[in-house]
Amino acid sequence: MSRADREKWDRRWLKRDAHSGLGADPFLVEVLPRLRRGRALDLGAGEGRNALLLAGSGFRVDALDISPVALDRAARAARERGLPVRCAVVDLEAWLPPAGTYDLVVGVDFYQRPLLLAAREAVRPGGAVLAAQYAPGTHGAHEVSPAYRFELEDLRALLSGFDVRVAREQGGRREFLAVRVR
């Protein structure tokens, strides 16, 4: 992402009140009891709504986003709650996660094919990849370029060797959860 992209996201976050009623993603809340605890990576973390849930549920979380404005809010909320969230401003179009590091990789309303290919290697055996986003044209959908939308079958193919636990479209959302077998 360019400097212009970062500024665009900062402007979007500055227009909103901090943590303006956004709770954690409902799909993440639903599957959380089934996830192995450990180290988690939240891609496109924004203000940390999912990172805070994960940290409060026993994960050590790396929350990454392009927007310093959003991550400052996430870091402040984590400090206030005493939660283990490490925030880092990162260009996710250029960043690659270290292999074999995470027990969970989360991408809610964020998808980028090359990063997902790298993220699958970042997940330890027994760890999971979770993706969720609104389908185009549905209530709640962000204006997202087709390059950043995922299809469930595309995720199945990208995560071959993973055990797909959930792959569904419901309520205008695409939701996917897969566990690395080996």
C-alpha positions as MATLAB code, in Angstrom:
seq = 'MSRADREKWDRRWLKRDAHSGLGADPFLVEVLPRLRRGRALDLGAGEGRNALLLAGSGFRVDALDISPVALDRAARAARERGLPVRCAVVDLEAWLPPAGTYDLVVGVDFYQRPLLLAAREAVRPGGAVLAAQYAPGTHGAHEVSPAYRFELEDLRALLSGFDVRVAREQGGRREFLAVRVR';
ca = [
       0.000    0.000    0.000;
       1.110    3.457   -0.661;
       1.252    6.443    1.628;
      -2.033    7.525    0.050;
      -3.628    4.222    1.100;
      -2.460    4.697    4.681;
      -3.794    8.239    4.737;
      -7.130    7.045    3.306;
      -7.516    4.483    6.103;
      -6.409    6.974    8.758;
      -9.079    9.403    7.531;
     -11.730    6.666    7.700;
     -10.786    5.813   11.283;
     -10.628    9.463   12.342;
     -14.242    9.927   11.163;
     -15.407    7.325   13.673;
     -15.507    7.449   17.427;
     -13.028    5.033   18.930;
     -14.576    1.582   19.335;
     -17.950    2.949   18.276;
     -20.015   -0.060   19.220;
     -18.223   -2.550   17.014;
     -17.941   -5.857   18.773;
     -15.839   -8.768   17.653;
     -16.790  -10.543   14.463;
     -19.775  -12.875   15.101;
     -18.187  -15.808   13.250;
     -15.031  -15.522   15.350;
     -17.165  -15.397   18.509;
     -19.027  -18.520   17.350;
     -15.962  -20.662   16.645;
     -13.719  -19.313   19.419;
     -14.460  -22.200   21.836;
     -13.161  -24.658   19.204;
      -9.834  -22.894   18.627;
      -6.555  -24.007   20.171;
      -5.046  -21.231   22.272;
      -1.568  -19.895   21.640;
      -0.265  -17.162   19.391;
      -2.657  -15.379   16.995;
      -2.191  -13.041   14.058;
      -4.950  -10.530   13.244;
      -4.507   -9.211    9.691;
      -6.068   -5.826    8.985;
      -6.817   -5.504   12.692;
      -8.144   -1.937   12.628;
      -9.044   -0.831   16.164;
      -8.474   -4.351   17.439;
     -12.022   -5.582   17.962;
     -11.007   -9.166   17.161;
      -7.533   -8.922   18.665;
      -9.024   -7.807   21.989;
     -11.452  -10.743   22.019;
      -8.665  -13.181   21.239;
      -6.322  -11.747   23.871;
      -9.099  -11.838   26.468;
      -9.654  -15.500   25.585;
      -6.103  -16.668   26.161;
      -4.249  -15.820   22.935;
      -1.096  -13.711   22.611;
      -1.967  -11.516   19.639;
      -0.043   -9.711   16.924;
      -2.426   -7.106   15.474;
      -1.303   -5.675   12.136;
      -2.794   -2.863   10.084;
      -1.760   -0.078    7.698;
      -3.399    2.612    9.858;
      -1.472    4.065   12.796;
      -4.684    5.816   13.909;
      -6.568    2.528   14.227;
      -3.696    0.668   15.869;
      -3.123    3.446   18.412;
      -6.717    2.893   19.508;
      -6.203   -0.889   19.609;
      -3.007   -0.572   21.649;
      -4.639    1.823   24.101;
      -7.623   -0.502   24.619;
      -5.309   -3.486   25.135;
      -3.211   -1.578   27.700;
      -6.316   -0.423   29.576;
      -7.506   -4.035   29.818;
      -4.092   -5.526   30.499;
      -4.288   -7.733   27.404;
      -1.343   -9.246   25.483;
      -1.742   -7.499   22.126;
       1.285   -6.342   20.144;
       0.302   -3.785   17.496;
       2.418   -3.058   14.447;
       1.844   -0.739   11.510;
       2.602   -2.874    8.481;
       2.033   -2.711    4.747;
       0.299   -6.064    4.394;
       0.881   -6.038    0.647;
       4.632   -6.308    1.298;
       4.832   -8.097    4.683;
       5.263  -11.850    5.054;
       4.593  -13.707    8.301;
       7.318  -15.947    9.718;
       6.776  -19.670    9.066;
       5.477  -21.941   11.821;
       4.720  -19.100   14.232;
       0.956  -18.904   14.771;
      -1.804  -21.082   16.163;
      -4.414  -18.868   14.524;
      -4.411  -16.437   11.598;
      -7.494  -14.221   11.319;
      -8.527  -12.168    8.308;
     -11.911  -10.529    8.878;
     -12.949   -8.166    6.102;
      -9.387   -8.457    4.851;
      -8.201  -10.817    2.145;
      -5.147  -10.837   -0.019;
      -4.258  -13.982   -1.939;
      -0.407  -13.727   -1.748;
      -0.556  -13.007    1.980;
      -2.871  -15.974    2.561;
      -0.411  -18.238    0.759;
       2.299  -17.048    3.149;
      -0.037  -17.213    6.145;
      -0.761  -20.879    5.551;
       2.940  -21.540    6.149;
       2.847  -19.343    9.249;
       0.259  -21.618   10.879;
       1.621  -24.408   13.057;
       0.202  -27.940   12.654;
      -3.100  -28.001   14.533;
      -3.463  -24.245   14.090;
      -6.237  -22.562   12.119;
      -6.947  -19.957    9.464;
     -10.191  -18.001    9.823;
     -11.569  -15.708    7.131;
     -14.852  -13.816    7.028;
     -16.233  -10.999    4.915;
     -19.485   -9.650    3.618;
     -20.391  -10.754    0.122;
     -20.468   -7.965   -2.479;
     -23.725   -6.055   -2.565;
     -24.896   -7.133    0.890;
     -25.679   -4.993    3.897;
     -22.472   -4.314    5.794;
     -20.196   -4.863    2.807;
     -17.325   -2.423    2.483;
     -16.409   -1.026   -0.896;
     -13.857   -3.692   -1.708;
     -12.047   -4.200   -4.961;
     -12.727   -7.616   -6.526;
      -9.012   -8.354   -6.027;
      -9.604   -8.336   -2.255;
     -12.718  -10.511   -2.180;
     -12.527  -14.221   -1.642;
     -14.556  -17.136   -2.904;
     -14.965  -20.149   -0.648;
     -13.661  -22.523   -3.309;
     -10.579  -20.344   -3.783;
      -9.832  -20.629   -0.054;
     -10.286  -24.417   -0.193;
      -7.733  -24.597   -3.003;
      -5.264  -22.219   -1.335;
      -5.443  -24.180    1.896;
      -5.054  -27.670    0.499;
      -3.673  -29.884    3.243;
      -5.897  -28.138    5.791;
      -9.032  -29.698    7.261;
     -11.902  -27.377    6.302;
     -14.209  -27.101    9.314;
     -16.524  -24.336    8.068;
     -17.055  -23.009    4.529;
     -20.372  -21.255    4.199;
     -22.294  -18.288    2.941;
     -25.011  -17.078    5.253;
     -26.572  -13.775    6.147;
     -24.712  -12.051    3.320;
     -21.356  -13.235    4.661;
     -18.694  -15.671    3.582;
     -17.152  -17.543    6.502;
     -14.276  -19.994    6.411;
     -12.312  -21.931    9.028;
      -9.643  -24.525    8.302;
      -7.141  -26.330   10.539;
      -3.643  -27.282    9.398;
      -3.307  -31.043    9.526;
       0.435  -31.326    9.035;
];
